[in-house]
Amino acid sequence: MDGQEKNGRMTFAVVACGVFISTMDSSMINLALPVIMRDFHASLGRAEWVVLAYLATISASLLFWGRLGDRGGRSRLYLSGILLFLAGSAACAAAPRLDILVSFRLLQGTGAAIMMACGPALVRESTATGKLGRRLGMIGVAVGLGLMCGPVTAGMIMERFSWRFIFLASLVPGIPAAFFAAGLKSASPDGKHQRMDITGAILWAVALFSMTLFLSGMAEKNTAAAAWALASAISGTLLAIRQKRHGSRGFLPTDILSRRYYLMGMISAVISFAVLFTTLFLIPFYLEHGRNVGPSATGMVMLAVPTAAILAAPLAGRLADRFSGPPVASTGLAISTAGLIGLATLAPDTPLPAVWLRMFVCGCGMAVFLSPNSTAVLSRLERAKSGSGAALLATARNIGMLLGTTVSALLFSRFFFMFSGAEMKNFQPEHLQDMVTAMRATFIAAAAIAAAGTAISARRGRPA
């Protein structure tokens, strides 16, 4: 084995481990959120910020870290991301109040954003031609393993210990990954003379956080929601004006986004992950909060998604290498639509294996979509733009997660209040049927969005 291949395999292993710990963390938090909400006596709108702070930080900063990776050494930046993530994890475990926990999730999200921005670019530059789809498919396996270990680990921890220990679980694989990341070698940066638009980065972050606060405030019926909507609109408008003036030298990579083929791929990624996180957010509330299913049993049901991902991701990667990526990705979104329609038929007494099967279909859709879409978007980008392109794609995915969480929480809480006349924090056993009806309505809305995403993905056309 030559030195380049050895470095390529080591790079892949470290990046896959980073994907694993960040994904495992996300899946554990979704399972723990109902318990965290009860422990801090918080409303759904306040408790969801344990998830939103993490996702919003990633979405707001990914492009910045991608540009920085194009300018400097990606391997060193990736190492700093792992270390920040691990430090944030340890701090979250010790947080005495909900607001402090949310603050440390911002630190954790920053580390995850760095890893997500630099990881795919590191894999691409160290992978031989013709193997990219296969390795990105194996990254899909790492995603599946993270999603698989998260619910099981969280369920076992919460059955025996406090939810706080779930934040320490990522230290076990994370510390060795940081050790090996210190020895990675990355290629000389091709984009070291690229200009960094700091003002644009700030406007983007303000617009995204303000939008998140607006959607969360709407779920809480917060009077400040209108002010956040205005702040998001103003910062977004200023960013658009600045982008028009600076073009490709601005913060957003408009030279990539102006290509219809790539833009449709980004939009498809937003929709795919929005509908996935709608499922991952709502099902734990349905099982734990509504049906009083224990954390371990809930974790076993949530295993359906990563099990499907592990089984389907390698095949999807090979199909992406052999055939055109978009048709395979569009098929994945169509499968997700079918899974959401199935979830919309859940009843208060649906057997757990039947819930598992519906979740498995959704997981298959995500896995079949992810690798072909990533390959189609990344494989045709110039090397100097690979960091920005990978960061843009990861931003699209995380914005999807963010929208899936905020919009599903907004719809679910509004539907629940409409049917029961009560808030989720005041849920009682007699509200179970109202909760299921609210969940069904939310899944029907998600299925409609997924169907639209299927059409968008199928019509993206060919790369220029």
N, C-alpha and C positions, 0 to 999 in steps of 0.2 A: 504493500500500500504506500503510495507516494505521499509527500508532505501535504500537498494540497487536498487530497482526498481525506487524509487524517484530520486536517483542520476543518474540512467541511462536515465530517461526521461529528466532531466535537462541538462545532458551532450549532449544528442541528440539535444535538442532545441538550445543550444549555438553553437554547431558545425554546425547545419543547418543554423543558422543566419550568421555564418562566411562564409559559402559557398554562401549564398544569396548575401552578400554585395560584395564579391570578384567577383562573376559571374555578378552581376548587373553592376559593374564598367567596366568589360571587354566588355559587350554588349553596354554600353553607349559610350565607346571610339570608337568602330567600327563605330557607327553612326555619331560621331562628327568629325572623322578624316578628311573627305573632307573639313569641315569648318575650322578646325585648319590649314590645309594645305594652304587654301586661306588667312587666317588671318596673318600667319607668312610668306606669299609669299615663301613657301618652295616647293621643288620638292617632288614627291611621295616617293623617296628613303629616304629623310631626315625626312619627316613627319611620315613615318611608324615606326620610332624609338620611337614614343610615345607609340606604341603597343609593339614593339620588346624589349625595355628596361625592361618593366614589365615582359614579358614572359621569356626572357633570364635569368633574375635574379631568377625567380621561378625555372626554369629548372636547373640552375647551382647550386642552394643551397638547393633544397628539400632533397636530400640524406643526406647532412650534418645535417640538422635540424632533420631528421628522426633518425639518429644515436644519436644525442644529446638527443632527446626525450627518446630513449631506455636507456640512461645512467642516466637521471635525471627525475624530475617530469614533466610529459607532460602537466598537467593542468596549471602550472605556465608559462611554455614556450608558451602555447597557448594564455594565457592572454597577454604576451609581443607581440605576433604576431598581435593581434587585435589592441593594442595601437600603434604599428609601422604603421600599415595600415592606421589608422585614422589620425595619424600625417602626413603621406605622402599625404593623400587626401587633407588635409587642405593646405599643402604647394603647391601642384599642382595648386590649385585654384588661388594662388597669383603669380605664375611664370610669370616674365615679358618677358622672351625670350624662344625660342624653346629648346635651349640647357639646360636651367635651368629646364624647364618642364620635359625633359627627365631624368635629374638627380634626381628629386624628384620621378619620376616613379620607379627608382631603389629602393628607400626607401619603397615605397608602395609595390613593388614586394617582398621585403624581408619579410614584414609583412604577405603578402598573402602566401608566401612559408612556413612560420612557421605554419600558420593555416592549410594549406593543408597537411603538413607532420604529424602533431599531431592529426588532427581531426578524420580521420577514425580509427586510433589506439585507441583513447579515446572512440569512439562509440563501437568498438569491445570489449574492456575490460569491458565495463559497460553493455553489452547486453547479455541477457540469450541465451543459445543454442537454435537454431531453429528460432530465430527472426532476425538474422543478415541480411539475404537477404531482409526481409521486411523493416528494418530500412535503409539499404543502398538504397532500392528503394525509400523511402521517402526523402532521401538525394537527389535523382534524381529529386524529386518534388521541392526541394529547388533550385536546379540548374535551373529547368524550370521557377520557379517564378523569380529568378534573371535575367534570360534572357528575361522574359516577361516584368518585370518592367523597365529594362534598356532602351530599345528602346522608350517605351511610355514616361518615365520620361525625357529622353534626348530630345525627340521631343518637349515635352511641354516646357522644359526649353529653348531650342534654338529658339523656336518660339517667346519667350517673353524676354529672357535675353541672356547674353553671355554664350558661351560654358563652361566658367570657373565654373559656378554654378553646373555643373554636378558632379564635384568632391566633392561638399559639400553634395550631396544627400545621400551618404553612411554613413554620420555622424548620420543621424536620427535613423536608426536601429542599427548602430554600437556602439554608446555610451551605450545604455541599455545592449547590448550583452557583452560589456566589464565589466559592473557592475556585471552581473550574472556569467561571467567567473571567476571572482575573488573568487567565492564560490565553484568552482568545486573541486572534490576530485578524484585523479587518483591513481591507484594501485602502489605499490612499484615497482620501475624499476627492470626488470629481467636482463637487459643488462648493469647494471651500471659498470661492469668490462670490457666491450668491449673497445677495443683500437680505438682512433680517429686518422685517417690518414689525418693530416692536409695538408701534401704535395700533397697527392692524390686529396684532395678536391680542392686545388689551380689549379692543372693541369687540372682537369675536367672543372673548371670554365673558365680557359683560352681557352681550346679547344672549348667549347661551344660558348663563346662570339666571338672568332675569326671566327668560322664557320658562325655565324650570320652576322658579319661584312663583311665576304667574299660574302655571298649571297646578302646582301643589296648593297654592292659595285658593284656587277655584274649588278644589276638592274640599277644602276646609271652610269655604265661604268667607274667606278673609277679605276684609275691606281694602287691604293694601294690594290686592291682586291687580287692580286696574293700574296702579302706579308701576308695578313690575312690568305689566304689558307695555306701558308707555316707554319705560326705560329700554326694554328689548327692541321696540320699534325704532327708537331714536338711534341707539347704538348700531343696530342693523343697517339703518339708512346711511349713517355716517361711514360704516364699513363699505357699503356698496359704492358710495361716492368716491371713497379713497381707492377702491379697487379699480374703478373706471379710469381714474387718473393715472394710476401706476401700472395697470395691466398685470403682466406676469411677474413684475417686480414687487407686487403687493403681497399681503400675507397669504391669501388663498391662491393656490396654483391654478390660475385660470387657463393657463396653456394646456392643462390636463382636462379641466372641467369643460372647456369649450368643445372638446371632442364628444360628440353625441354618444358614441359607443361606451366611453368610460363613464359619462354622466349617468346613463341608464343603469350601468352596473352598480354605481354608488347608490342610486335611489332604490334599486332592488335589494341591496344589502340593508339599507335602513328598514325597509318593510319586513324583510325576513326576520331580522332580530327583534323588531317591535312586536311581531306576533308571537315569537318564541318567548319573550320576556313577559308578555301578557299571560301566557300559560304558566311560566315559572313563578310569577307573582301571585296569581289567583289560587292555584291548586292547594298550596299549603294552608291558606285561609279556609278553603272549603273543607279540607280534611281535619286540620287541627282545631280551628276556631269553630267550625260548623258541626262536624261529625264527631269531634272529640277523639280523633285518632291520635295515638301516641307518636312522638317524634321518630322513633325507629321505624314504625310501620309507614309513616309519611315518607321517610327517607327511601324506603324500598319502592314505593310508588314512583317517587321522583327519579329513581334509577332508570326508568323506562327511556327517558330522553338520552342519557349518555350511552346506554346499552345500544340503542339504535345508531347513535353516532359512531361508535366503535365498529359496529358491523358494516355500516354503509360507507363510511369515509374513505377507506382504502379503495373500494370499488369506484367511488365517485372520482377519486384522484386519477385512477387509470383511465376511466372514460374521458376525463378532461384532457389527458395526454393523447388519447387516440382520436377522439372526435372534437368537434367545436364545443367550447365550454358553455355558451349561452343556452343551447337547447337542453343540456343536462341540468343547468341551474334553474331554468324555467320549470322543468319537471319537478325539481325539489320544492319550489314554491307551490306548485299545484298539489303536491302531497301534503304540504303544511295546511293548505286550505281545507282538504278533506279531513285532516286531524282536528282542526278547529270546529268544523261542523259536527264532528263526533262529540267533542267536548260540550258543545251547546245542547246535547241531549242528556247530560248528566242529571240524575235525580237525587233526592236526599238519601236514598237507600241503594244506589248503584254499587254493586260488588266491587271491591278494590281491584281484583284482576281485570275487570272491565275498564276501570279508570286507567290502570296501567297500560292496557292495550291502546287506548286513545292517545295517551302520552307517547307511546312508542311510535305511532304514526307521525306525530309532530316531530319527534326526534329524527326519524328517517328523512323527513322533508328538509330539516335544517342541515343534516349531514350531506345529502345529495346536492344541496344548493351551495354550500360553503366553499369547498375546494374548487369546483369548476368556475365559480364566479371569481374567486381570488386569482386563479391561473389566467383566466381571460383578461382580467384587468392588469395584472402585474407583468405578465410575460412579454408584453409588447412595449413596455415603457423603456426609454433610454436609461442607461445605467446611472447617469448623473441625477435622474429624477426618481430613482427607485425608492429612496427614503421618503420623499414627499408623497409619492404614489401609494406606498404602503401605509403611511400615516393617514392619508386621505381615506383609504379604504377602511382602516381600523376606526377612524373617526365616524364614518358612515355606520359601521356596525354598532358603535357605542351610542351614537345618537339614536339608533333604533332601540337599543336597550333602554335608554333614558325615556324615550317617548312611549315605549311599551309599558314601562313602570308607571309613569305619571298619568298617561291618558287612561290606562286600564284602572288605576286607582280612582281617577276622577269619575269615569263612567260607572264603575262598580259602586262607589260610595253614593253617587247621585241616584242610581237605580235602586239601591238598597233603601235609601231614605224615602224614595217615591213609593215603594211597595210596603215598607214596614212602618214608616214615620219615625224611625229611630236612627241614631248614629252607630257606626260599627263598634265604637268603644263601649257602647251600652248593649252589645249583642246578648241575647238570651236564647235558650234552647227553642223557645216557641217561634223564633225568627228564622229557623232553618229554611223553611220553604221559601220565604222572601229572599233569603240570601242566595239560594240556588237559582231563583228566577232572575235576580240581578246578575248573577254570574253568567247565566245563559244569554241574556241580552248583550253582555259585554263580549262574549265569545262570538256571537253572530256578527257584531260590528267588526271584530278582528278578522273573521273569515272573509268579510266583504273587502277589507283592506288587502288581505293576502291575495285574493282573486285579482284585484287591480294590479298588485305587484307582479303576478304571473304574466299578465298582459304586457306590462312595461318591460320585463326581462326578455320576453319573447320578441319584442319589437326593437331591441337595441341596435340591430343592424350589424354590419361588419366593421372592424377597425380600419381607421384611415391609414 
